[in-house]
Amino acid sequence: MQAAEFCVLGGVRAHVRGQDVDLGHARQRHVLAVLLVEANRPVSLDQLLDRVWGERAPRSAVTTLYSYLSRLRRALSTTELRLVRRPGGYTAETDPDAVDLHRFRALAHRARGASDQVAADLLQEALRLWAGEAFPAADTPWFTHLREVLTSERQAAELDLNDVLLRQGRESEVLPQLISGVSTHPFDERLAGQLMLALHRQGRTVRALEHYQVLRQNLDEELGLTPGASLQRLHQELLRAGPAGPPPAAPASVPTEASTAAPRPPVATPRQLPLAPVGFISRHRELDELADLLVPRRPEPGPRPGPESESEPGRIVVISAAGGVGKSWLALRWAHDHADRFPDGQLYVDLRGFDPAGEPMSPVEALRGLLDALGVPPGAVPEDPQAQGGLYRSLLADKRILVVLDDAHDAQQVVPLLPGKSQCAVLITSRNRLTPLLVTHGAVTVSPTPFHSSQARELLAHRLDSSRLDAEPQAVAAIVDYCAGLPLALSLMAARVASHPEFPLAALADELADASSRLDVLDAGGMTVSLRTVLATSHRALSSSAGRLFALLGLVTSTDIGLDAATSLAGITRSRARTLLAELEAAHLVQQHRPGRYRMHDLAQLYAGELAALDRAQENAEARTRLIDFYLHTAFAANLLLDGPHTPFRPDPEPPAQGCAPLAPANTTDALRWFTEEHACLLAAQESALTAGLPTQAVQLAWALISYQLGSHHLEEYSRVWHTALAAAEQQPEHVLPRVLAHWRLGHFHSLSGRRSEALDHLHGALDLAEAAGDPTAQAHICRTLGRLWEMNGDDRKALSYATRALRLYQTLDNAIWQANQFNAVGWMHAQLGAYDEARDHCERAHGLFLKHGRPGDEASTLDSLGYIAHLTGDHAAALDYYRQALAQFRTLGNGYDEADTLARIAESHRALNRPDEARAAWAQALALYREQEREAEISHAEEALERPAG
């Protein structure tokens, strides 16, 4: 039996101490994963909600979370893992060695201080615990960040193992992994050095030298960098050794920068930090994270470590986030709080990377300023910039100094300012990610995000009179909402409120309510205190193509956008769109919050919309049409897979606009996944079509959503799209069919919602229009819905009358599937009235037509009807057979609504056969679906059934 019983690196497996354990569906497993990651430490409900749902937690998430915890406790009750409630939250109590995440970290840690043979065994054991990507199905920000951290830890362990194996002379064993590794991480210089050394020892020195040249060229072309000093020294050693030479000596034999630099002048103790920020609040997580990454351990008594000490290596941390989030604020607060841990001083440079008044500071200018701060007389500064860099690194070589590089533009600006091998810490802030520093210098990123609402209120309360805030809580909530958690925006509003003590907060909140002027309000009259200017400087730093895509994203009205939709919006290739979005993401103007999905901060979206509105009206209209066509044509293709070619009133769209690249889902699973992913975007696209003067597309989008919305029980959204469709239809009164269609679907919605009067108004209005137009197809569909309405209202005879009328109309049309559906409807109504022979005859005719003319799954409702008839006539075994066939097909179709009802009927058949356990199991499944669908009457009925005594 393996020591690691809970697989947290790749999710949570359902096998605990030799027992198969049902851990439920994905999100329930993610709850357990969070608790296991924090094993033996309490996790609060708020933390669980944030980590498992992220910002998308529905209102019912708390109730759902309690049910998950309850189910997990029951499922794990027979195991050695216990989920318990403790002060501060819920805790997973277990031996840390039973959780492979903690075991992996423990093994990697033990390897660092072990002999090579022991270290190799420990690292190999640690890496065997990996079974793939960590948490591949979890997409919240917390899981995404943890996945990145774990991936970095895994890569570090792999590199450590490579070093150990190379020291043991096992280059033939490690060489295949090195070759594979450099293809995945082409800019990792440590990995490149390992490969070069292994190749040389295998007698392939020429190949090792070729790899160095390829890496050097790629670093120059892609990142504008040169290989680091250690890799250059290895390269020189290989050149000297030649193909038959001995393995390279230790890199220490190569002269260091310190030994070749000019004599060191006396070093001053710089104290350059600007004034600490006032009113700093929150950011406790980020401050702790910076401390973990940057603060050196307290030195032990005795001599201070020399320049060659490896005990406390310097670290490079990049605080990377969008403009206005408070990066400099955070960096300076942390630097002042920890200044005593850097006894040799603190250096500070404002690199002006995004200065609205000028160009970024050059590295040469910054380097001269740093040398001045270190006490180097002007006459002692070398003329050559490289020599200046050598002197700078030499001065810092044995010091413990904090270097703060504020507002960096890119990695190229920063690299010359980094200390060499030293105990110095470097804290960089930038609106860009500075990815090259992460790749080539081992930098770590800390990314502060906009404030949550509670943090935003805390900032306002820190700046303003609390009584004033308490007096107008609704206005405060509105201000917080309009500022979208951005500290700069909140600070600007706090200053505005403080400067107008006589103004009610509601009046100031109203100023922000108008989105078209919100950025005007968030402007204190200076370039550094204007949100629009902050966004403008970020936009100015983009390439022209990325800047244009940013403006086009301002046309998007949904909360996020997928890569394929963005491709059509811009009218470019998918690979080009990915590249441009990566540039925007690196500049923190968009966030890739899930793989392939991007969103913008609310205020950045407003600025992008302003850019789009400045000019290029025709181009913007074409881009908007391409985006709407992308959603429309992909939805049509997906709907055909769900509902087939026989959906009523199919309004085929015109070909998509030039440059639009709609998708073609491969099967029903792909279609359902796409609809689920894009549902909110489809709603936004329909409203955009209406406002953009594209009423036909607005109606067609509503039609394409029918099967998905009804099958997934999105009834409120179903109502919303058909109200929008009716408004669109009324824009083109010369076309009758769109109005018929919209009234018919709204009548259907009101019938499902129990609003008989409204349903009848819409349905009779639709029927009158269809009769006046002489359209038998429309009349048949509407009569079918009227039959269902009267059935739901308890008038089975009137329901049968409309159902029979619809059947007669369908029989005049050349569509066997419509006829089959209506035969089933008439049969069902006969069953309600006790006419079982007529019911069975109609349903069997429907089943025959479906088998002859339909697709797999079309006959699901008829199988359910035949099961119901068999149940009513006492043949419960046959009923169960029919129901199970129907259930399988409903699940394949993703039709959760009918799946729930069929499960309830299965439960009744089991109960009739005196099988109480099977009945309860079916009722429990039905109840879970009813709760997801918020069907109150059915929930009550299922709960009563579960409370009935067995038998």
N, C-alpha and C positions, 0 to 999 in steps of 0.2 A: 504494500500500500504506500502510495506517495505521501510525503510529508505535507505537501500543499493540497488542501482539500477544497478550498474555495478559489476558483480561478478568477481573480479580480483584474488581472492584466488584460484579458480578452473578453471581459464580461463576467457573468456569474454562472458557473455550470450547475446543473441540477443533480449533483452526486455528492453526498456528504457521508463520510465514514462508511462507505459501502452501501449506502441506502440511496435509492432513487427518490428524489424529493421534487415535488411540483412547485416551482418558484413563480408560477404565473407568467403573465405576458411581460413584454420588454420593459415598460416603465416600472412595473413592480420589481423586476430584477435590478433596475437602476437604483431603486431605493435601497435595496440590500447592498449593492455595490458601494454606494456612498457610505453606508454604515461600516462596511468592511474596510474601506480605505482609511476611515477614522477609528479602526478597531480599538475597543476599550476606552474610547473618548466620546463624551456625549455630543450629539448633533441636534441642534434645535429644529423645531418644525419649520421656522422661517428658512433656515439653511437648507433643509431637505427640499422645500418647495423651490427655492432659487436654483439649487443644483440639479434637480430632476426635471423641472419644467422651464427654468429660466424665466424670461419675461413673458412667456406665452401661457402662464398658469391661468386656467379658467377659474371662474368663481367657485366651482365645485371642487377645486383641487384639494382643499383642506379635508373635505369629507372623503374624497378618494384616497388621500394619503393615509388617513386613519384606517380605512378598509384594507389598504395594502399592508400596513404594519400588522394589523390583526391577522390577516391571512398568512403573512410570513411567520409570525410567531407560532401559529398552528402547524404550518408545514415543517418548521424546524424544531418542534417540541420534543421529538424523539432523538435529536442530535445533540452534539456537544456544544453547538453554537446557540447562544441565548440572546434574544433581543429583549432588552429591559428598559423601562422608563427610569431615568435618573434625573437629579437636579440639572437643569440645563438642556435636557432633551433626551433622545433615545440613544442607546448604546448597544453595539454588537460586542458581547463579551465572548472572547475566544483566545486561544493560544496564538500569539502573533505568527508563530511558525506555521500555523494552519492556513494562513492567508498568503498566497504566493507573492503579492506585491511587497509585503513586509519581509518575507523570507528572501526575496530577490535583493532588497536593499541591504539586509543584514549580511548576506553572503558577499555582496560587492564591497561593503565596508570592511569586513574581516580580511578580504583579500589584500587590501591596501597595506596592511602591516605584516603580511605573511611572507614566508620564503617563496621563491619562484614556483617550486613544485606544488606547495599547498595553495598558493594564489591561483595557479592554473586550474586546479581541481575545483576551488571555490567559484571562480568566475564561470567555468563551464557548467557547473551545477546551477548557478544563478541564471545563465542564459537559456538553459533547457526549460526553465519555467515559462518562457514566452511561447505563446501558441498563436501568434498573429498580432494584428494591430490592437492596441488597447481600446476597449469600449467602441467598437466600430459603429454601433447603431445609436450611440448617445450623442446628441448634437447640441446640448446646452453649452453656454459659455464656460461653465465650471468644468464639465467633462472635456471640452475642447482644450482648455488650458492644461488640465491634468494629462491629457493624452500627449500634448507637446512636451511636457516635463518628463513623462515616462519614456518617451521616444529618445529624448536627449540622454537620459540616464542609461538606457539600453546601449546607445551608441558609445557612450563613455566606457561602459563595461567591455564592449567589444574591442575598443581601442586598447584598453588596459590589458586584455587577454592577448592581443596581438603582440604587445611589447614583451609580455612574459614569455610567450612562445619563441619570439625572436631571440631573447636572451638565452633561452635553452637550446638554441640551434635547431629549432623545429620549423625552419622556413618552408620546407616542402609541404608541411602540414597546413601552414597558415596561408600560403600563397594563393590558393583558389579563392579563399574568402576575401583577401586583399584585392584581387582583381575584380571580384564582384562588387566590393565596397566602393572602389573609386568610380565605378560606373554610376552608382547611386549618389555619391557625394563627391563630385568632381573637384570641388574647391577646398576640400579638407586637407590642409597641409600636413597634419600629423599622419593621416592615413597615407598620403602620398609618400612621405618619408619612409614609412614602414614598408610600402611596396617597393620602393627603390632599393632599400637595404636587402629585402628578401630576394629580389631579382639579382642583385650583385652577388649574393652568396650562392645563388644557383648558377653562377657563371654567365649571367645575362646582363652584364654591366651596360652594354650598348642599349639594351631595351630600357634599363633604368634611367639612363641619361636622356633617351628620347622622351620618356614620360615626364621628366622634369621640364624639358623644352615645351612640350604640349601644355603642361600646367602653367608655366610662365606666360605663354602666349594667351591662354584663356583668361588668366587673371588680369592681364593687361587689357584685353579686348572687352571683356565682360564687366570688370569691376574697376578698371583703372588702377590696379595695384601690382606690386611685385612680390615674389615669394619672400617669406620671412627669413630672418637671419639664420635660424637653425637649419632650415631647408637649404639655404644657399651654402652653408658650411658643409652639409652632407654632399651636396653636388660637387664642391671643390674636392672633397676627400675621394669621391668616386673617380673624378678626372685624374687625380694623382695616382690612385691605386691601379687604374687600368683594368682591362678584362681579366688578367690573371693575378692581380694584386691581392693582398690580404684584405680582410674586412676593414672598413674605416675605423679609425681611432675615435675616441670620444670627442664630441664637438668642442669640448673645452680646450682642445689643442689649437683651435682656430683663434686668432687674436680677437678680442672683444672690442666693441665700440669704445668702452671706457678706457682701454689701454692705449688706443690710438688717438684719443681726443686731446685737446689742448689741456694744459695743467689746470686743475680745478681752482677757481678763486674761492674765497670764503663765501659760504652760503648764508643768506639771510633767512629769517623765519617769517615767511609771508602769512599775513592774515587778511586775505583779500575778499572774504565773503561780504556781499552787500548786506544791508540791514535785513534782519529776519522779517518775514512777512507777518503782518498783523492780522488778527481775525482768522487765523488758520483753524479749520475745524475738520473733523472726520479724517479720512484717509488712514485709519489705524492699520488696516490690512497692508496697505502699500508701505507705510513706515516700517512695519515689522519685517516685511519682505526685504526692504532695502538693508535693514540692520543684519538680517541673516546673510545677505550676499556680500556686504561691504565691510562690516565692522571686524577688525582683527581681534584675535583673542588677547586677553590681558597677558603681557609678558611675564614669564616666570622670573623669580629673583635670580640675579646673576648678570653676566655680560649680555648686552643686547645682541641679537642675531646679526651676523655679518651679511654682506651683499650676496653671498652664495647660498644663504639659508633658504630651504624650501618649505619651512614650517608655516609661513604666512604669506603665500603669494598674493600679489595684487589682483584685484578684480576689476572688471569693466562692466558697468551697468548702464543701460540706455533706458531712460524714461521716455517712452514713445507714445504719443497720443495726439489727437486733433488739437488745433489751436483753440484756446479758451478753456481747456479742461483743467489747467492749473499745474502744468509740468514744472515750471520754474518755481512756483509757490511750494510745491512738494519737495523739490530738490533742495531749496534753501532752508526750508524748515528742518529737513533731516540733517543737512550739513551743520547747522547751528546746534542741533540737539546732540550731535556726536563729534563736535570739534575736538573735545578732549581726547578722543581716541586716535587723533592724528597729531602727535606732539610736535612734529617738524613743520606744521603749518597747513594752510589751505590756500590753494590757488583757484582763481575764478577768472573765466573769460566769457564775455558775451560775444558769441560768434556772429550775431546778427544774421542768422541764416534766413530769416523771413522778415527782415526789417522793411517796413513799407516805404521808408525814405531813401533806401540805398541798396547797394549790393552786399552780399555776404562778405565778412572779413576773410582775407586771404590767410592761409596757414602761415605764410612767412610773417605777416604782421602779428598774428597771434603768438607765434613762437618768440618774436622779439619782445613782446610784452611779458611773456612768461620768464624769459631770461632776466629782464629788468627786475621783475618781482623777486627773483632768486638772488639778487644782489650782484649780478654780473656787470662790471663797468662797461660803458659803451665801447671803449677802446679794446676790450677783451672779447668782444663778440666777433666770431669769424664772419667773413663776408659770404662764404658759400652756405646756402640754406641747409645742405646735408650736414655740413660740419656744425651748424647751429643745432640741428636735431641731435647730433651725437653729443654735444656739450650738454644739452638739456637732459638727455637720458642719463648721462654720467653724473650730473648733479643730483638726480633723484635715485640713483642706483641703490644706496643704502639708507634711504630715508623712508619715513612713514608719513606721507603727505596725501591729503585729499585734493584731487584735481576736479573741479567742476567746470565742464564745458557746456555752456548754456546756449540753447537755440541753434543747434548745429543744422546745417543745410543738407549735408550728405557725408558719406564715409570718407570721401577723398579730402574733405576739409579737416576731418578729425584725426586721421591716421598719423600725420606727422607730429601730433601733439600728445601721443600716447607715451607714457614712460616705457622703458625697456623692462628687463628683468628686475623687478623691485617689489617692495611691499606697499607701494602706493595704491590707492583706490581711485578709480576714475568714475565720475558720475556725469553722464551726458544727457541732455534733454534735446528732443527733436520732434518735429511733426512728421518726419520720415522714420521708417523702421530701421534704417541703417543696417540692412541685412548683411552687407559685406563684413561688418564688424563681428556679427554673430558667427559667420562662416570662417573667417580667417584669424580672428583674435579671441574667440571664445567668449565674446560679450554675452550678457544675459539681459533680457528685456523685462521691464516692469511697465505695465500699461494701465494707468488709471483711466477709469471710465466716467462718464457723466454721473452726477449724483442721483441716487434714488430720492423719492419724494421726501422721506424722513430726513435725509442728509441735507436736502435743499432747504427744508424748513429750519434745520439747525443753523445753517449759514445765515438765513434772514434773521433768526432770533438772536444770533450773536452780534449782528450789526444794528438791530433796531429795537425799539422799546417793545417789550413783550406784551404790555397791555394793549398796545395798538394792534398787534397781530392777533391777540386773543379776541379783540372786539369784532374783527371781520374775518373769520376763518374761511368763508367761501372765497373771498377776494384773494387771500393768501394762497389757497389751493389753486386758483386760476393763474396767479403769477408764477407759481412753481410749475404748473403744467405748460404755460407758454414759454418759459425759459428752458424747458426740456432737460433739466438737470445740469446745464452747462454753468460751471462756477463763474465764468466771466459774465455771462448774461445775468445771473443772480446777483452778482456784485454790482453790476451797473444799475439794476432795478433797486437794490438796497440803497445805493447812493441817491437815486432819484426820489425814493420814498423819504429818505432823511432830509433831502433839500426842500421838500414840500410838506412840512409837518401839518399844515392846515388842510391838505387834500385827503379825502377819503381813499382808502386803498382800492375800493371798487372802481373809482375813476381812473386810477393808474392801471388797474388790471384791464379796464376797457380799452386803454390805449394799445395794449398788446393784442387785443382780441382780433383786430384786423390784420390778417396775415400779410396783406400787401404792404403794410407800413410797419410791421413789427421790427424789422432791422433798423428802421429810422429811429424808433424809440430806444433801441439798445445801442445807443451811440452817445458817449459823453463828451463829444466834441474834440477828441484828440485821436491821432492815428493809433496809439497803443491801447486806447480804451473804446474802440469801436468794433463791434462784432463783425460788421460788414468788411471792415479793413482787414481784420484777422483772416476772414475767409478769402478775401481777394488776394492776399499775399500767398496763401496756400495754392490758390488757383493759378496764380502767375508763375509759380515754380513748375507747373506741369508742362509736358510736351503739348503741342497744339492739338494733336489728335485726342489725347486724354482730356484736355480742357474742353474740347467740343463734346465728348461723351458725357463729361460731368454736367454740362449744360443740358444735354438731352435728357439726362436722368431727372432733371427738374420738371420734365413733362409728365413723369410717372406719378400716378395718384395712389398707387398701392403702397403698403408698408415696406415691401421688399420686391426684388426682381430676380429671376433666375438668369443664368448665363445665356440660355438659348433665347429668352425673350429680349435680353439686352443686345444680343447679336442682331435680331430683326429690327429693334429700335434704331440701332446705328446703321443698319444696312451694310454690315461688313462681315468678314468671315468669323467663324467661331473662335479660331485660334487668335485672330487679331483682337477680338473683343476680350478674350481672356487676358491677353497681354496688357491692354489698356486698363482693364479693371484691376489688375495687379498693381499697376502704377497708382491708380486712385487709392487702392487699399494701403499701399506703402506710405502714401501721403495722409492717411487717416481721413480721407474724404468719403470713403465708403468702408463698410465693414462686411467681410464675408462671414456672416454669423453661422452659416451651415455650409458644407461643401457645395459650391456652385450657386449659392444664393447670397445676394448682396442687399444691404440696406444703408440708408443715410440718416444721419442725425437730422431731427426736424428742422433746425435752423440752417443747416447746410443745404437741406432740400429747398428751403425758401430762397437761399442765395442762388442756387442752381436755377431755380425757376426765374429769378430776376435776369440771370444771364441769358436764358433761353428767350425771354421776352424782349431783349434789347433789339434784336434784328432777326433776319433769316426766317421770316414768318412762313414762307413757302416750304423751306426745308423742315421746319418744325412740324407743319401740318403733315408732310409726307412721312416723317418719323413716327408721328402719333398714329397715322393710318397703318403703317407697317406693324406697329406693336399690337394694335387692335386686331389686325388680320392674323397675326401670329396666334393670339389666343383663340380667335374664332375658328380658324381652320384646324388647329390642333384639337380643339374641343369637339369639332365635328368628327374628326377621325377617331377620337377616343370614344365618342358617343356611339358610333357605328359598332364598335366592338362590344359595348355594353348592351345596346338595345337593338342592334341589327338594322336592316334596311326598311323595316316596316313601321317605324315610329310615325305616328300621325302628323300631318301638316309639315312634312319635312321641307324646309325652305332652303334649298341648296344655295350656298353663297357664290358670289362671283370669284374668279381666280384671285389669289392674294396679290397685293401690290408688289411691284418690282423691288427686290432687295429683302423681302420677307422670306424667312426660311422656317415654315411650320414643321412640327414634328409629326411622326406617324407611329404611335405606340404599337408594339408588336403583338400584344395580347391583352386580355381583360385585366390581368394583374397590373401590367404597365399602365393601362388606361386609368384604372382606379387610383394607382399611385400618383399619376400626373394630376388628376382632378383634385385629389386630396392636397397635394403640394401647392397647386395654383388656384385653389378655390377663391381665396380672398382677392387674388389678382384678377380673376375673371369677373368678379363683382365690380371691381374698380374699372376694368376695361369696358364693361357694359355702360357704366355711368359716363365714362369718358366719351364713348361713342355717341351717347345722347347729346352731351354738351358740345361735341365737335361737329354736330350736324350730320351724323351718320345713323339715322334712325333704323334703316334696314339691318345694319349690323347689330344694333342694340336688341332688336327682336330676335335675330338669329342666335345671338349668344344666349338669350334666355331659353330658347328651344334646346340648344345643345346641352344645357345643364339639367334638363328634366330628369333623366334617368339617374344621374349621380345624386342630385339633391333629394329625390324621393327615396332612392335606395339607401342613402346614408342618413335619412331623416333630418335634413337641413330645412325644416319647414319655414322658419322665419326668413332665411335667405331666399327660399323659393318664392315667398310672398314678395320680397324686395325686388327680385329680378323681374317679376311679372308686372308689378306696379311701374317699374321703369320701362318695361316693354310696352305697356299700355300708353304711357306718355309718348313714347316714340311712335307708336302706331297712329296716335291722334295727330301727329305732325304730317301724316300723309293720308288724308281722308279719302283720297281717290282709290286707295287700296283697301278692300274690305277684309281680306283674309287675315292680315295682322291684327285687326281689331277683334275679329272672331276668336282668333287664337288666344289673345291676351285675356279677354273676358272669360273664355272657357277655363284657362289655367287658374285665374283668380277665383272663379267659382269652385274649382277643385280644391284650392287651398282652403277657402272658407268652409267647405264641407268637411275637410280633414280636421279643421280647428273647432268644429261644432257650432259654427255660426250659420245656421240654416237660412235665415232671412237674407244675409249678404250673399250667400252662395246661390240662392235662387235668383236674386237680382242679376248677378253676373251670368249665370247659365241661361236664363231665359233671354237676357239681352243677346248673348251669343247665338242662341237658337233662332231668334227673330232675324238677326243679320244673315245667318246661313240660309234660312228659308227664303228670305227676300232675294238672295243671290242664287237660289236654285242649286245649292251645293249639297248633294246627298252625303258625301263623305263627312263633311263637317257636322251635318245633322246627326249622323250615326255616332260620331265620337261624343257629341254633347249629350245625346240621349243615354249613352252608356254611363256617363258621369252622373246624370240625374238619377239613374237607377241606383247607383252606389249611394248617392246622397239620401234617398228615401230609405234605403236599407239601414244606413247608419242612424236614421231618425226613427226607426222602428216600424215603418209602414212597408211591410214586405210585399203586400199586393201591389201597391203603387210602384215599388221598386221592380217587381217582376214585369209590370206593364211597360215601363221604360226600357228595361233590358230586352224584352221581346221586340219592341219597336226598333231598337238599335240593331238587333240581330237581323230583322227583315231588311233593314237598309244595307247592312254589310253584305247580305246575300245577293244584292244587286251589283256589288263591286267585285272586281277581280283581285281579291286579296285573301288567300286562305288563312293567313295568320290572324288577321282581324276577325274573320269568321270563327276561328278556333277559340280565340279569347272570349268572344261573346257567347258561343255555345257553353263555355265554362261558366260565364256569369249567369246565364239563364239557368243552367243546372244547379248552381249554388243557391239561387233564389228558390227553386223548387224544393231543394233540401230544407231550407228555412221554413217552408210551408208544409213540410211533411210528405210531399209527393216524391218519395224516394226513387220509384221506378223512372219517372220522368227526369229526375235529377241525375241518376246514373246514366241514362241514355244520352242526355246532352253532354255530360262530362266525358263519356267514352268517345263520343263523336269528336269532341275537342281534342282529346288525347290522340286519336287517330290522325287528325289533320296536323297536329304538331309533329308527330313522328314522321309524317310524309313530307311536310313542307318546311318545318322549322329547324332551328339550330339546337345543339345541346343546351339545355337550360330553359328553353322556351316553355316547356310543358310543366315547369315547377308548380305553378299555381293550380293547374289541373290535377296533378298528383295530390296536392294538398286537399283539393275538393273531394277527390275520390276517397282519400283517407277519412275525411270528415263524414262522408256518406256511409262508409263502412262502419265507422264508430257509432253513428246513430242507429244503424241497423243491427248492432250487436256483434259484428265481426271485428273484434279489437285487434286480433293478430294481423289481419289484412290491413287494418287501418295503420298499424305501426309500420308495416312494410311500405305503404304509400308515403307516409309522413317522412320516413327516413330518406327515401329517394328525393322527395321535395326539399328536405333540409340540406342535403348535400349540394343540390343545385342552387339554392338560395345563397349558400356560403360561397360557392364558386363565383356567383354573380356579384357578390358583395352586397346583397340585399338584406341588410340587418333588420329592417322593419318586419318583413315577412318571416325571416328566420326566427325572430322572437315569438311571433304568433304560432308558428309551427311547433316550436319547442313546448309552448303551453299546451297545444293539442296532444303532443306526444306524452306529456305528463298525465293528462286526463286518461289516455288509453292505458298507460301503465297502471294508473289507479284502478281503472275498471278491471284490469287483470290481476288485481291484488298484489302489485309489485311496489310497495311503498318506497323502497330505497331508490329504485329507478325513477319513480315519479318525482321524488324530492330533488334528485340530481337534475332532471330536466327543468323543473320549476326554478331551481337556483340559476341555471344558465339563462332562462328566459328573463328572470328578474334583473340580472346584471345588464342585459340588453335594454330592458325597459327603462332602467335608471339612466343609462347613457342617452337614451332617446327622450328622457323627461316625459314619459307617458304616464301621467299620474293615476288614471283609472286602472290601467293595466298593472302598475306597480302595486297598488292596493290589493288587487285581486290575487296577484302572485304571492304577496306577503301573507294574505289570509290562507292561501292554499298551503304554504309552508308551515303555518302554525297549526293546521288541522292535525289531529292525532293520526298516526299510521293506521291504515285499514279503514 
